[in-house]
Amino acid sequence: MALFDTTAFRILEQGAAVMWQKQQIIQQNISNQDTPNYNCKYLDFGGILKDKLRANGTVKKELNLATSVYIDKATSDQGDRNNVDNDVQQAEMLKTQYQLEAIINQMNSSFARVKSAMVTK
């Protein structure tokens, strides 16, 4: 729909997808907290967005927020060489849920503005 074909809305849409992907990775980490030799995974997309904004000056229409998943092999918090810290992962999950909720609220605000503009009295 052309009404929502804006850079801001595309950023929100892709941001929501990234937050969803981040939640899946955190859930995988939590599920494997007792798996020997499991290495924690992290999703990086904030740095990629900043790099795109710096490189282009503005975000172009074909914006694609790429993500990269990296595995932390440098730390080993437990004797079985598993490095999942459940407290850290739970905090990250909560932070990600708040970020996703903020994005969804912003999208809903966009929908509400369009809806109110379409209503005639």
C-alpha positions, -999 to +999 in steps of 0.1 A: +000+000+000+015+034-011+003+051+021+028+031+041+056+031+015+078+055+034+113+052+047+101+056+083+075+028+080+100+005+062+124+010+091+097+002+116+086-029+096+121-042+093+129-033+129+100-054+141+113-083+120+148-079+135+135-078+171+115-109+164+146-126+151+166-115+181+139-129+204+142-163+186+180-163+191+177-154+228+151-182+233+176-206+217+203-195+241+180-199+271+169-234+259+206-244+256+218-231+290+225-266+302+240-279+269+277-287+272+299-268+248+271-245+237+282-210+228+259-181+232+246-164+200+240-127+195+223-107+168+239-074+157+219-050+136+223-016+154+258-011+140+247-021+105+219+005+106+243+032+118+268+024+091+241+026+064+230+060+077+265+073+078+274+060+044+243+073+026+235+104+046+199+094+042+182+060+039+173+051+004+140+035-007+157+001-011+166+000+026+173-035+039+184-038+075+208-067+073+216-086+105+245-107+115+245-135+140+278-140+158+288-167+183+306-159+215+335-184+216+357-162+237+340-167+271+334-199+290+313-192+321+307-228+332+328-259+337+312-276+308+323-247+285+288-234+281+287-196+282+250-189+286+242-166+315+205-170+321+202-137+339+218-118+311+196-136+285+164-129+305+174-092+307+181-092+269+147-108+263+129-082+283+148-054+266+140-068+232+103-072+241+101-035+251+118-025+219+094-046+198+064-032+217+077+003+210+080-004+173+045-019+172+031+011+190+047+034+165+032+014+136-002+015+152+001+052+156+008+055+119-023+034+111-044+055+135-033+088+118-043+074+084-076+061+097-085+095+113-076+113+081-100+091+062-129+096+085-152+124+074-176+142+097 
